[in-house]
Amino acid sequence: MSTETVTQLVPAPPALLLPPRFLSADDHLTSSLLDLQRTAPFMLAAATIRRTPTARDEVLRSYGMTAAHVQDGLDDFIPHSEYFGSVLDSPEEILDWTRETGFRETAMARDHLVAAGITQGMSFVLLHGERVVGSLHFNFAGIHEFDDAQYVALDTARRSMGVQISAYVLAGDVGLTSREREVLRLMADGATNAEIGDAFHLSRHTVNTHVEHILTKLRVSNRVQAVRASLVLGLV
């Protein structure tokens, strides 16, 4: 895969020029994918969220295919695939096509992946405790077996993206908006309201309003309690 193709597949937003402390959750996901792409260039990728334990997986991010196409595949793949059942049973393992050889012979793999030039791939289930909060799916063209460095990169991407997606889902449980979650994350990092405003180009009044909403939704009375609650609940 050429450098130009990789850049088109995973664009680096201008916010990536900010210090890591001030990156949004969306930027962190992109950064994790860029790090993986450098070591194990993927052709197709998708990240999903499961808003409630009984909900279906929804597409959060996709690369190389439309969100609608990914959603159609997920609706059939997640509930019925024996391979994904194995992923659920072994959430800490990297079950690629080398380690889980049966998937390559399934109709989905033959008709939709191998036919498109895909030579390797895997899925990850993302957990918060025992609760499924989402999944990751990667497919590769030209890679037949992963080396040790690529397995490390895959594991690192899985864990870093899992933290962000878990926080995204759990924030929804208490009614936080995406912006409120970003503000809360910077509060947990010790940022002042002025620093939060500078990071997101918000007025002091707007930041104050976000902080007030966060305190109300977390049912706490001050910033310290909000940060403690966010850590206990896994929101940051």
C-alpha positions in Angstrom: 0.0 0.0 0.0 1.4 3.4 -1.0 2.0 6.2 1.4 -0.5 8.3 -0.5 -3.2 5.6 -0.1 -2.4 5.3 3.6 -2.8 9.1 4.1 -6.1 9.1 2.3 -7.3 6.1 4.4 -6.4 7.6 7.8 -6.2 11.3 7.6 -4.3 13.1 10.3 -6.5 16.0 11.6 -4.9 19.3 12.4 -5.7 18.7 16.1 -3.0 16.1 16.2 -0.5 19.0 16.3 -1.8 19.7 19.8 0.0 18.2 22.9 -1.4 14.7 23.7 -3.2 16.1 26.7 -5.4 18.2 24.5 -6.2 15.6 21.8 -9.9 14.7 21.5 -11.1 11.1 21.8 -11.6 11.1 18.0 -8.0 12.3 17.5 -6.8 9.6 19.9 -8.5 6.9 17.8 -7.0 8.3 14.6 -3.5 8.5 16.3 -3.8 4.8 17.3 -4.7 3.8 13.8 -1.8 5.8 12.3 0.6 4.1 14.7 -0.7 0.7 13.7 -0.6 1.6 10.0 3.1 2.4 10.2 3.9 -1.2 11.4 1.0 -3.3 10.0 -0.6 -1.4 7.1 -4.3 -2.4 6.9 -6.6 -2.1 3.9 -9.9 -2.1 5.7 -10.8 -1.2 9.3 -13.8 -0.6 11.4 -14.5 0.3 15.0 -17.9 -0.2 16.6 -19.7 0.7 19.8 -22.4 -1.2 21.7 -24.4 1.5 23.6 -26.2 -1.0 25.9 -25.6 -4.6 26.7 -28.5 -5.8 24.5 -28.0 -3.3 21.7 -26.5 -4.2 18.3 -23.0 -2.9 17.4 -23.0 0.4 15.6 -20.2 1.7 13.3 -18.2 4.4 15.0 -15.4 4.7 12.5 -14.7 2.9 9.2 -11.8 3.0 6.6 -11.8 1.7 3.1 -15.6 1.0 3.1 -18.8 2.9 3.8 -20.4 2.8 7.2 -23.5 1.3 5.7 -21.6 -1.5 4.1 -19.8 -2.2 7.4 -23.2 -2.1 9.3 -24.7 -4.7 7.0 -21.8 -7.0 7.6 -21.9 -6.5 11.3 -25.6 -7.2 11.6 -24.9 -10.7 10.1 -21.4 -11.3 11.3 -21.5 -10.4 15.0 -24.6 -12.5 16.0 -23.9 -15.6 13.8 -20.2 -16.0 13.2 -18.4 -18.9 14.9 -15.2 -17.0 14.5 -16.6 -14.0 16.5 -17.8 -16.5 19.1 -14.2 -17.6 19.5 -13.1 -13.9 19.8 -15.7 -13.5 22.6 -14.4 -16.6 24.3 -10.7 -15.4 24.1 -10.9 -11.6 24.3 -7.1 -11.2 25.1 -6.0 -13.2 22.1 -5.2 -12.0 18.6 -7.1 -14.5 16.5 -5.9 -13.7 13.0 -6.4 -16.0 10.0 -3.2 -17.9 10.9 -4.4 -18.7 14.4 -8.1 -19.2 13.5 -7.7 -21.0 10.2 -11.4 -21.9 9.8 -12.5 -18.3 9.1 -10.7 -18.1 5.8 -13.0 -20.9 4.5 -16.3 -19.2 5.5 -18.6 -17.8 2.8 -18.1 -14.3 4.2 -14.3 -14.5 3.9 -14.3 -16.2 0.5 -17.0 -14.1 -1.1 -16.3 -10.7 0.4 -12.7 -10.6 1.7 -10.5 -13.0 -0.2 -12.2 -12.0 -3.5 -11.2 -8.4 -2.8 -7.5 -9.3 -2.2 -7.6 -9.6 1.6 -4.9 -12.0 2.8 -5.1 -11.6 6.6 -7.4 -10.1 9.2 -8.8 -10.3 12.7 -11.5 -8.9 15.0 -11.3 -7.8 18.6 -14.1 -7.6 21.2 -13.8 -4.6 23.5 -14.9 -5.2 27.1 -15.5 -3.1 30.2 -15.4 -5.7 32.9 -17.6 -8.4 31.4 -19.7 -6.0 29.4 -19.1 -5.8 25.6 -18.8 -2.1 24.7 -17.7 -2.5 21.0 -15.4 -4.2 18.6 -12.5 -3.6 16.2 -12.1 -5.2 12.8 -8.9 -5.1 10.6 -8.2 -6.6 7.2 -4.9 -6.6 5.4 -3.8 -7.1 1.8 -0.3 -8.6 1.1 0.4 -9.7 4.7 0.1 -13.4 5.1 1.7 -13.8 8.5 2.4 -11.2 11.1 5.8 -10.8 12.7 6.4 -10.1 16.4 6.5 -6.3 16.0 3.2 -6.3 14.1 1.5 -8.4 16.8 2.8 -5.9 19.4 1.4 -3.0 17.3 -2.0 -4.8 16.9 -2.2 -5.4 20.7 -1.2 -1.8 21.4 -3.9 -0.4 19.0 -6.5 -2.8 20.4 -5.8 -1.6 24.0 -5.5 2.1 23.3 -8.7 2.2 21.1 -10.5 0.0 23.7 -9.9 2.6 26.4 -11.4 5.4 24.2 -14.4 3.4 23.0 -15.1 2.1 26.5 -15.1 5.7 27.8 -17.3 6.8 24.9 -20.0 4.2 25.7 -19.9 4.6 29.5 -20.2 8.4 29.1 -23.4 7.8 27.3 -24.7 5.8 30.2 -24.8 8.9 32.4 -25.9 11.2 29.5 -22.7 13.1 28.8 -22.4 14.6 25.4 -19.2 14.0 23.4 -18.1 17.6 24.2 -18.8 17.2 27.9 -16.8 14.0 27.9 -13.8 15.8 26.3 -14.1 18.6 28.9 -14.3 16.0 31.7 -11.2 14.3 30.4 -9.2 17.5 30.5 -10.6 18.2 33.9 -9.2 14.9 35.0 -5.8 15.9 33.6 -5.8 19.0 35.8 -6.6 21.5 33.0 -8.1 24.8 34.1 -11.2 26.2 32.4 -9.1 28.7 30.5 -6.9 25.8 29.2 -10.0 23.8 28.2 -11.4 26.8 26.4 -8.1 27.3 24.5 -7.9 23.6 23.6 -11.4 23.5 22.0 -11.7 27.2 21.0 -14.6 27.8 23.5 -15.5 30.8 25.5 -15.1 30.8 29.3 -18.9 31.0 29.6 -19.3 27.9 27.4 -16.7 25.9 29.3 -18.4 26.9 32.6 -21.7 25.7 31.2 -20.2 22.4 30.2 -18.7 21.9 33.7 -22.0 22.7 35.4 -23.7 20.1 33.2 -21.1 17.5 34.0 -21.5 18.1 37.7 -25.2 17.8 37.4 -25.1 14.6 35.4 -22.6 13.0 37.7 -24.5 14.1 40.7 -21.5 15.8 42.3 -20.9 19.3 43.7 -17.4 20.1 42.6 -14.6 19.3 40.1 -12.7 17.1 42.5 -15.7 14.9 43.0 -16.4 14.9 39.3 -12.9 13.6 38.5 -13.2 10.9 41.2 -16.6 9.8 39.8 -15.2 9.7 36.3 -12.3 7.5 37.3 -14.6 5.1 39.3 -17.1 4.9 36.3 -14.3 4.5 33.7 -15.3 7.7 31.8 -11.7 9.0 31.2 
